[in-house]
Amino acid sequence: MKLPHDLSGDDLAKALGRVGYRITRQPGSHLRLSTESASQHHVTIPAHDPLKVGTLAGILGDVSANLQISREELLRRPFG
């Protein structure tokens, strides 16, 4: 599955909310999301519109590693 090229930071935060992440802080132009579902994990995403593809790929890689699923499976869950 290809990465979306028009995804904003807020849209990504909402999508990650469907897999157990929630916004815990918003310092300036960044959002900090946390989860304790698999293990305690924090990820910071810029509140940009749109996110750069490399930034999005890095964030999704971190989240999928924490959830112990493939990036493709992670994309299917909130975006599918």
NURO-576328 format. One record per atom (N, C-alpha, C): atom name; residue in three letters; x, y, z. Coordinates in Angstrom, 1 decimal. Atoms other than C-alpha are relative to their C-alpha. Layout:
REC atome residu     xx     yy     zz
REC    CA    ALA      X      Y      Z
...
end
This chain:
REC atome residu     xx     yy     zz
REC     N    MET    0.8   -1.2    0.0
REC    CA    MET    0.0    0.0    0.0
REC     C    MET    0.9    1.2    0.0
REC     N    LYS   -0.8   -1.2    0.1
REC    CA    LYS    1.4    3.4   -1.0
REC     C    LYS   -0.4    1.0    1.2
REC     N    LEU    0.2   -1.0   -1.0
REC    CA    LEU    1.8    6.2    1.6
REC     C    LEU   -0.8    1.1   -0.6
REC     N    PRO    0.7   -1.2    0.5
REC    CA    PRO   -0.7    9.0    1.3
REC     C    PRO    0.9    1.2   -0.1
REC     N    HIS   -0.8   -1.2    0.2
REC    CA    HIS    0.8   12.2    0.0
REC     C    HIS   -0.6    1.3    0.5
REC     N    ASP    0.7   -1.2   -0.4
REC    CA    ASP   -1.8   14.6    1.3
REC     C    ASP   -0.5    0.0    1.4
REC     N    LEU    0.4    0.2   -1.3
REC    CA    LEU   -2.0   13.6    4.9
REC     C    LEU    0.6    1.1    0.9
REC     N    SER   -0.5   -1.0   -1.0
REC    CA    SER   -1.7   16.4    7.6
REC     C    SER    0.3   -0.7    1.3
REC     N    GLY   -0.4    0.5   -1.4
REC    CA    GLY   -0.3   15.9   11.1
REC     C    GLY   -1.3   -0.3    0.8
REC     N    ASP    1.2    0.2   -0.7
REC    CA    ASP   -3.8   16.3   12.5
REC     C    ASP   -0.7   -1.3   -0.4
REC     N    ASP    0.7    1.2    0.5
REC    CA    ASP   -5.2   13.6   10.2
REC     C    ASP    0.8   -1.3    0.5
REC     N    LEU   -0.8    1.2   -0.5
REC    CA    LEU   -2.3   11.2   11.2
REC     C    LEU   -0.3   -0.2    1.5
REC     N    ALA    0.3    0.2   -1.4
REC    CA    ALA   -3.0   11.8   14.9
REC     C    ALA   -1.4   -0.6    0.2
REC     N    LYS    1.3    0.6    0.0
REC    CA    LYS   -6.7   10.9   14.3
REC     C    LYS    0.1   -1.5   -0.4
REC     N    ALA   -0.2    1.4    0.5
REC    CA    ALA   -5.7    7.8   12.4
REC     C    ALA    0.7   -0.9    1.0
REC     N    LEU   -0.7    0.8   -1.0
REC    CA    LEU   -3.3    6.7   15.1
REC     C    LEU   -0.8   -0.2    1.2
REC     N    GLY    0.9    0.2   -1.1
REC    CA    GLY   -6.0    7.2   17.6
REC     C    GLY   -0.8   -1.3   -0.1
REC     N    ARG    0.8    1.2    0.2
REC    CA    ARG   -7.8    4.3   16.1
REC     C    ARG    0.8   -1.3    0.3
REC     N    VAL   -0.9    1.1   -0.4
REC    CA    VAL   -4.8    2.0   17.0
REC     C    VAL    0.5    0.1    1.4
REC     N    GLY   -0.4    0.0   -1.4
REC    CA    GLY   -4.5    3.1   20.6
REC     C    GLY    0.8    1.2    0.4
REC     N    TYR   -0.8   -1.2   -0.4
REC    CA    TYR   -2.5    6.4   20.5
REC     C    TYR   -0.9    1.1    0.3
REC     N    ARG    0.8   -1.2   -0.3
REC    CA    ARG   -3.8    9.6   22.0
REC     C    ARG    1.0    1.2    0.2
REC     N    ILE   -0.8   -1.2   -0.1
REC    CA    ILE   -2.5   13.2   22.0
REC     C    ILE    0.2    0.3    1.5
REC     N    THR   -0.3   -0.3   -1.4
REC    CA    THR   -0.8   13.9   25.3
REC     C    THR    0.6    1.4    0.2
REC     N    ARG   -0.5   -1.3    0.0
REC    CA    ARG    0.9   17.2   24.5
REC     C    ARG   -0.1    0.6   -1.3
REC     N    GLN   -0.2   -0.7    1.2
REC    CA    GLN    1.0   19.9   21.9
REC     C    GLN    0.9    1.2    0.2
REC     N    PRO   -0.9   -1.1   -0.1
REC    CA    PRO    4.1   21.9   22.3
REC     C    PRO    0.3    0.7   -1.3
REC     N    GLY   -0.3   -0.7    1.3
REC    CA    GLY    4.1   24.5   19.5
REC     C    GLY   -0.7   -0.6   -1.2
REC     N    SER    0.5    0.5    1.2
REC    CA    SER    3.7   23.1   16.1
REC     C    SER    0.2   -1.5   -0.1
REC     N    HIS   -0.2    1.5    0.0
REC    CA    HIS    4.2   19.4   17.1
REC     C    HIS   -1.0   -0.6    0.9
REC     N    LEU    0.9    0.8   -0.9
REC    CA    LEU    1.9   16.8   18.6
REC     C    LEU    0.7   -1.1    0.5
REC     N    ARG   -0.6    1.2   -0.6
REC    CA    ARG    3.0   14.2   21.0
REC     C    ARG   -1.1   -1.0    0.3
REC     N    LEU    1.0    1.1   -0.2
REC    CA    LEU    1.1   11.0   21.0
REC     C    LEU    0.6   -1.1    0.8
REC     N    SER   -0.5    1.1   -0.8
REC    CA    SER    1.4    8.2   23.5
REC     C    SER   -1.0   -1.1    0.0
REC     N    THR    0.8    1.2   -0.2
REC    CA    THR    0.2    4.7   24.0
REC     C    THR    0.6   -0.9    1.0
REC     N    GLU   -0.5    1.0   -0.9
REC    CA    GLU    0.5    2.0   26.5
REC     C    GLU   -0.6   -1.4   -0.3
REC     N    SER    0.7    1.3    0.4
REC    CA    SER   -1.3   -0.8   24.5
REC     C    SER    1.0   -1.2    0.0
REC     N    ALA   -1.0    1.0    0.0
REC    CA    ALA    1.7   -2.9   23.6
REC     C    ALA    1.1    0.2    1.0
REC     N    SER   -1.0   -0.4   -1.0
REC    CA    SER    4.3   -1.1   25.7
REC     C    SER   -0.1    1.6    0.0
REC     N    GLN    0.0   -1.5    0.0
REC    CA    GLN    4.7    2.6   26.7
REC     C    GLN    0.8    0.5   -1.2
REC     N    HIS   -0.7   -0.5    1.2
REC    CA    HIS    5.6    4.4   23.5
REC     C    HIS   -0.5    1.5   -0.3
REC     N    HIS    0.3   -1.4    0.4
REC    CA    HIS    5.7    8.1   22.5
REC     C    HIS    0.5    0.3   -1.4
REC     N    VAL   -0.4   -0.4    1.4
REC    CA    VAL    5.9    9.6   19.0
REC     C    VAL   -0.4    1.5   -0.1
REC     N    THR    0.3   -1.4    0.3
REC    CA    THR    6.1   13.2   18.0
REC     C    THR   -0.2    0.2   -1.5
REC     N    ILE    0.3   -0.3    1.4
REC    CA    ILE    4.5   14.4   14.8
REC     C    ILE   -0.1    1.5   -0.2
REC     N    PRO    0.2   -1.4    0.3
REC    CA    PRO    4.7   17.8   13.2
REC     C    PRO   -1.5    0.2   -0.4
REC     N    ALA    1.4   -0.3    0.3
REC    CA    ALA    1.3   19.5   12.8
REC     C    ALA    0.0    0.8   -1.4
REC     N    HIS   -0.1   -0.6    1.3
REC    CA    HIS    2.1   20.3    9.1
REC     C    HIS   -1.1   -0.5   -0.9
REC     N    ASP    1.0    0.4    0.9
REC    CA    ASP   -0.2   20.1    6.2
REC     C    ASP    0.5    0.3   -1.4
REC     N    PRO   -0.1    1.4   -0.3
REC    CA    PRO    0.8   18.0    4.3
REC     C    PRO    1.4   -0.4    0.6
REC     N    LEU   -1.3    0.5   -0.5
REC    CA    LEU    3.5   15.9    6.0
REC     C    LEU    0.8   -0.5   -1.1
REC     N    LYS   -1.0    0.5    1.0
REC    CA    LYS    6.6   15.0    4.0
REC     C    LYS   -0.1   -1.5    0.1
REC     N    VAL    0.1    1.5    0.1
REC    CA    VAL    6.6   11.4    2.8
REC     C    VAL    1.0   -0.7    0.9
REC     N    GLY   -1.1    0.7   -0.9
REC    CA    GLY    9.9   10.6    4.6
REC     C    GLY   -0.3    0.1    1.5
REC     N    THR    0.4   -0.1   -1.4
REC    CA    THR    8.6   12.0    7.9
REC     C    THR   -1.1   -1.0    0.3
REC     N    LEU    1.1    0.9   -0.2
REC    CA    LEU    5.4   10.0    7.5
REC     C    LEU    0.5   -1.4    0.1
REC     N    ALA   -0.6    1.4    0.0
REC    CA    ALA    7.4    6.8    6.7
REC     C    ALA    0.7   -0.3    1.3
REC     N    GLY   -0.8    0.2   -1.3
REC    CA    GLY    9.6    7.3    9.8
REC     C    GLY   -1.0   -0.2    1.1
REC     N    ILE    1.0    0.1   -1.1
REC    CA    ILE    6.6    7.8   12.1
REC     C    ILE   -0.7   -1.3   -0.1
REC     N    LEU    0.7    1.3    0.2
REC    CA    LEU    4.7    4.8   10.7
REC     C    LEU    1.0   -1.2    0.3
REC     N    GLY   -1.0    1.1   -0.3
REC    CA    GLY    7.9    2.7   11.0
REC     C    GLY    0.1   -0.2    1.5
REC     N    ASP   -0.1    0.1   -1.5
REC    CA    ASP    8.2    3.6   14.7
REC     C    ASP   -1.2   -0.6    0.6
REC     N    VAL    1.2    0.5   -0.5
REC    CA    VAL    4.6    2.9   15.4
REC     C    VAL   -0.2   -1.5   -0.3
REC     N    SER    0.2    1.4    0.4
REC    CA    SER    4.5   -0.4   13.5
REC     C    SER    1.0   -0.9    0.8
REC     N    ALA   -1.0    0.8   -0.8
REC    CA    ALA    7.7   -1.6   15.3
REC     C    ALA   -0.5   -0.1    1.5
REC     N    ASN    0.5    0.1   -1.4
REC    CA    ASN    6.1   -0.8   18.7
REC     C    ASN   -1.2   -1.0    0.1
REC     N    LEU    1.1    0.9    0.0
REC    CA    LEU    2.9   -2.6   17.8
REC     C    LEU    0.3   -1.4   -0.5
REC     N    GLN   -0.5    1.3    0.6
REC    CA    GLN    4.9   -5.5   16.2
REC     C    GLN   -0.8   -0.5   -1.1
REC     N    ILE    0.7    0.3    1.3
REC    CA    ILE    3.1   -5.4   12.9
REC     C    ILE    0.7    0.7   -1.1
REC     N    SER   -0.7   -0.6    1.2
REC    CA    SER    4.2   -4.6    9.4
REC     C    SER   -0.6    1.4   -0.3
REC     N    ARG    0.5   -1.4    0.3
REC    CA    ARG    3.8   -1.0    8.1
REC     C    ARG   -1.2   -0.1   -0.9
REC     N    GLU    1.2    0.2    0.8
REC    CA    GLU    1.4   -2.3    5.5
REC     C    GLU   -1.3   -0.3    0.8
REC     N    GLU    1.1    0.3   -0.9
REC    CA    GLU   -0.8   -3.8    8.2
REC     C    GLU   -0.5    1.2    0.7
REC     N    LEU    0.4   -1.3   -0.7
REC    CA    LEU   -0.7   -0.5   10.1
REC     C    LEU   -0.8    0.9   -0.9
REC     N    LEU    0.8   -0.9    0.9
REC    CA    LEU   -1.8    1.4    7.0
REC     C    LEU   -1.4   -0.5   -0.3
REC     N    ARG    1.3    0.6    0.3
REC    CA    ARG   -4.7   -1.0    6.4
REC     C    ARG   -1.0    0.3    1.2
REC     N    ARG    0.8   -0.2   -1.2
REC    CA    ARG   -6.0   -0.5   10.0
REC     C    ARG   -0.7    1.4    0.0
REC     N    PRO    0.7   -1.2   -0.2
REC    CA    PRO   -6.6    3.2   10.3
REC     C    PRO   -0.4    0.7   -1.4
REC     N    PHE    0.3   -0.7    1.2
REC    CA    PHE   -6.7    4.2    6.6
REC     C    PHE   -0.8   -0.9   -1.0
REC     N    GLY    0.7    0.9    0.9
REC    CA    GLY   -8.3    1.1    5.0
REC     C    GLY   -1.5    0.0    0.1
end
